[in-house]
Amino acid sequence: MTRLAAPHRSVGFVTLGLFLVSGMYMRTRFPEAYLGNESIRYLYRANHLYLLFAGLLHLLLGAYVVEASSGLRRQAQQAGSTLLLFVPALLTWAFLTEPPRGVSHRPITLIAVIMAAAGTLLHVAATSGAAGAGEGSELPSVSP
């Protein structure tokens, strides 16, 4: 297991635990939690599924991440991991605070999803072209 794998695996299992706890909360507190407002119910369910998504993403990284040897690839990978490791905390905060307002503007969820996408893309960039082509110190270029 690489140095990067252990934190992702741990955060993945904790996040799946949070997913289960949020599901139990919804099962025991609904319909009181959303007071008959279906919009609030959907917001809770969406954030509940985002927790599942984040947990599975971390377990996947924990199982398959191969640490880049050096240079910009390693820095991109570490930056991606850093972003991704904050995502479950933000999604948990969003689950607890955003749905009761019942509005579609959810800034915490938006930030968490952008961080998840950016972290994932940094991991992809760090490993693109590494197999078979040798590890370089530059990120691959992206052409339009």
Backbone torsions as a table, in degrees:
resi	resn	phi	psi	omega
1	MET	NA	132.9	-179.6
2	THR	-79.9	168.2	179.6
3	ARG	-61.4	-32.6	179.4
4	LEU	-78.4	-25.9	-174.3
5	ALA	-68.3	-42.0	-174.4
6	ALA	-59.5	-48.8	178.9
7	PRO	-63.3	-37.5	179.7
8	HIS	-66.2	-41.0	179.2
9	ARG	-64.0	-45.6	180.0
10	SER	-62.6	-47.9	179.5
11	VAL	-63.9	-35.5	177.8
12	GLY	-61.4	-46.3	179.5
13	PHE	-67.3	-39.9	177.7
14	VAL	-63.8	-42.0	-179.8
15	THR	-66.1	-38.8	175.3
16	LEU	-64.4	-34.4	173.9
17	GLY	-62.9	-42.4	176.9
18	LEU	-63.9	-37.1	176.2
19	PHE	-59.9	-44.5	179.2
20	LEU	-65.7	-41.1	178.9
21	VAL	-65.3	-41.6	178.3
22	SER	-65.5	-34.7	175.7
23	GLY	-66.0	-40.8	177.0
24	MET	-65.5	-38.6	176.8
25	TYR	-59.1	-47.7	-179.0
26	MET	-65.0	-37.8	-179.3
27	ARG	-66.9	-38.4	-175.9
28	THR	-89.3	-25.4	-175.5
29	ARG	-101.0	-12.8	179.3
30	PHE	-86.3	145.3	4.8
31	PRO	-86.9	0.7	-178.7
32	GLU	-58.1	-36.4	-175.4
33	ALA	-66.0	-30.0	-177.2
34	TYR	-111.7	2.2	171.7
35	LEU	48.2	39.1	177.7
36	GLY	77.7	-1.6	179.1
37	ASN	-88.6	106.8	-176.7
38	GLU	-62.9	-29.4	178.1
39	SER	-61.0	-43.4	178.9
40	ILE	-64.6	-41.3	178.5
41	ARG	-58.8	-43.9	179.9
42	TYR	-66.9	-36.0	178.2
43	LEU	-64.7	-42.5	176.3
44	TYR	-60.7	-45.9	-177.5
45	ARG	-65.0	-38.5	178.9
46	ALA	-63.3	-47.0	-179.8
47	ASN	-66.9	-32.9	175.5
48	HIS	-60.5	-44.1	179.4
49	LEU	-71.6	-31.7	174.7
50	TYR	-61.6	-36.0	176.6
51	LEU	-63.5	-41.3	176.6
52	LEU	-61.2	-47.3	179.0
53	PHE	-55.8	-47.6	-178.2
54	ALA	-65.3	-42.0	179.4
55	GLY	-62.8	-44.6	179.3
56	LEU	-66.9	-37.1	177.7
57	LEU	-61.0	-43.1	179.3
58	HIS	-68.5	-39.1	177.6
59	LEU	-64.2	-38.7	177.4
60	LEU	-62.5	-47.5	177.8
61	LEU	-62.9	-40.8	179.1
62	GLY	-62.2	-28.7	-179.4
63	ALA	-86.0	-31.1	-169.3
64	TYR	-121.4	-8.2	-175.2
65	VAL	-64.9	134.2	175.0
66	VAL	-118.1	120.5	-174.7
67	GLU	-68.2	130.1	176.3
68	ALA	-66.3	147.6	-172.5
69	SER	-77.3	-35.6	-177.2
70	SER	-169.8	177.0	171.1
71	GLY	72.3	-155.4	-176.9
72	LEU	-64.8	-30.4	179.3
73	ARG	-62.4	-44.8	180.0
74	ARG	-65.4	-41.5	178.9
75	GLN	-64.1	-41.4	177.8
76	ALA	-63.3	-42.2	179.3
77	GLN	-63.5	-44.3	179.0
78	GLN	-66.1	-39.6	176.8
79	ALA	-64.0	-42.3	177.7
80	GLY	-61.6	-43.8	178.5
81	SER	-63.9	-41.1	179.3
82	THR	-60.4	-47.7	177.8
83	LEU	-58.5	-48.4	-176.0
84	LEU	-64.8	-33.7	-177.7
85	LEU	-69.2	-21.0	176.9
86	PHE	-86.0	-18.0	-174.0
87	VAL	-59.1	-47.9	-178.9
88	PRO	-60.8	-36.4	177.9
89	ALA	-64.5	-43.1	177.8
90	LEU	-64.3	-41.3	-179.8
91	LEU	-67.2	-34.6	176.6
92	THR	-66.6	-44.1	177.3
93	TRP	-60.5	-43.0	178.8
94	ALA	-62.8	-41.1	179.5
95	PHE	-59.9	-39.2	-175.8
96	LEU	-80.2	-26.7	-171.6
97	THR	-114.1	-30.1	-172.5
98	GLU	-82.9	-44.1	-176.3
99	PRO	-59.9	-39.2	-177.9
100	PRO	-59.2	-23.9	178.4
101	ARG	-72.5	-26.9	176.7
102	GLY	68.9	26.5	178.4
103	VAL	-112.8	153.7	-176.7
104	SER	-77.3	-20.1	178.7
105	HIS	-76.9	110.5	-176.9
106	ARG	-127.1	84.1	-173.3
107	PRO	-65.0	-35.2	-178.8
108	ILE	-67.9	-44.0	177.8
109	THR	-62.3	-42.3	179.7
110	LEU	-60.4	-46.6	179.3
111	ILE	-61.4	-43.5	-179.6
112	ALA	-62.9	-42.1	-179.5
113	VAL	-68.3	-39.8	177.7
114	ILE	-64.7	-42.1	178.2
115	MET	-63.3	-39.0	178.4
116	ALA	-64.5	-43.6	179.2
117	ALA	-65.5	-45.3	-179.4
118	ALA	-64.0	-43.3	178.9
119	GLY	-62.9	-41.3	178.4
120	THR	-64.7	-44.9	180.0
121	LEU	-65.4	-34.2	175.7
122	LEU	-65.2	-38.9	176.4
123	HIS	-65.1	-41.5	178.4
124	VAL	-63.3	-44.4	-179.8
125	ALA	-63.7	-35.3	-178.7
126	ALA	-69.5	-25.0	-177.7
127	THR	-107.3	-10.5	-179.3
128	SER	-62.8	126.3	177.2
129	GLY	77.3	-1.0	-177.6
130	ALA	-72.0	-36.3	-177.8
131	ALA	-78.7	125.2	175.5
132	GLY	84.7	-27.8	-177.6
133	ALA	-99.9	-3.4	-176.7
134	GLY	83.5	153.3	-178.6
135	GLU	-84.3	122.2	175.5
136	GLY	-103.7	177.6	179.3
137	SER	-103.0	4.4	-179.1
138	GLU	-116.2	147.8	174.4
139	LEU	-73.7	150.7	178.8
140	PRO	-67.1	146.8	177.6
141	SER	-82.3	150.9	-179.8
142	VAL	-114.9	122.8	179.4
143	SER	-103.6	146.8	-177.7
144	PRO	-68.6	NA	NA
